[in-house]
Amino acid sequence: MRVSVRFFTRLREITSKREEKLEFPDSAKVTIDVVLKALAQSYGKPFIEYVYDAKTGGVQGFLQFLVNGQSAAMLKGLETELKDGDVLAILPPVSGG
């Protein structure tokens, strides 16, 4: 099973990539949380410090996750299951003026 992850702003700097394709066993239950943990292993401390809250260990509230363009908040949040070919976008805070 293959999932694409798209990075923006700070995460693009941390990973030096716009997109990464991750592969998991076909039998695996792959959620957004599982993907984040795999990325944390690959990119280490800079990724972990940006994505996770040091006090709670949870994912930073300012990050948004889109699965195939749909907000994960409208699905099952970090427990949203991904399917083969899905695209996960990790979006930074959006500010306007």
JOMOGI-V685986 format. One record per pair of residues at least 24 apart in sequence whose ideal C-beta (glycine too) atoms are under 10 Angstrom apart, sorted by the first residue. I is the first residue (numbers start at 1). J is the second residue. Records with the same first field share a line. If there is no record, write none. Layout:
I = J ; J
This chain:
1 = 25 ; 26 ; 27 ; 28 ; 30 ; 82 ; 83 ; 84 ; 85 ; 86
2 = 30 ; 82 ; 84 ; 85 ; 86
3 = 30 ; 32 ; 34 ; 35 ; 38 ; 67 ; 82 ; 83 ; 84 ; 85 ; 86 ; 87 ; 88
4 = 82 ; 85 ; 86 ; 87 ; 88 ; 89
5 = 32 ; 35 ; 36 ; 38 ; 39 ; 65 ; 82 ; 86 ; 87 ; 88 ; 89 ; 90
6 = 66 ; 87 ; 88 ; 89 ; 90 ; 91
7 = 39 ; 43 ; 47 ; 89 ; 90 ; 91 ; 92
8 = 64 ; 89 ; 90 ; 91 ; 92
9 = 50 ; 90 ; 91 ; 92 ; 93
10 = 46 ; 47 ; 50 ; 51 ; 90 ; 92 ; 93
11 = 39 ; 43 ; 46 ; 47 ; 50 ; 51 ; 63 ; 90 ; 91 ; 92
12 = 90 ; 92
13 = 46 ; 50
14 = 39 ; 43 ; 44 ; 45 ; 46 ; 47 ; 48 ; 49 ; 50 ; 51
15 = 39 ; 42 ; 43 ; 46 ; 47 ; 90
16 = 43
17 = 43
19 = 87 ; 88 ; 89
20 = 88
21 = 87
22 = 82 ; 88
23 = 84
24 = 82 ; 84
26 = 84
28 = 82
29 = 79 ; 81 ; 82
30 = 80 ; 81 ; 82 ; 83 ; 84 ; 86 ; 88
31 = 72 ; 76 ; 77 ; 78 ; 79 ; 80 ; 81 ; 82
32 = 59 ; 65 ; 67 ; 72 ; 75 ; 76 ; 77 ; 78 ; 79 ; 80 ; 81 ; 82 ; 86 ; 88 ; 90
33 = 59 ; 77 ; 78 ; 79 ; 80
34 = 78 ; 79 ; 81 ; 82
35 = 65 ; 78 ; 80 ; 82 ; 86 ; 88 ; 90
36 = 63 ; 65 ; 78 ; 88 ; 90
39 = 88 ; 90
50 = 90 ; 92
51 = 90
59 = 90
60 = 92 ; 93
61 = 93
62 = 91 ; 92 ; 93 ; 94
63 = 90 ; 91 ; 92 ; 93
64 = 89 ; 90 ; 91 ; 92 ; 93 ; 94
65 = 89 ; 90 ; 91
66 = 90 ; 91
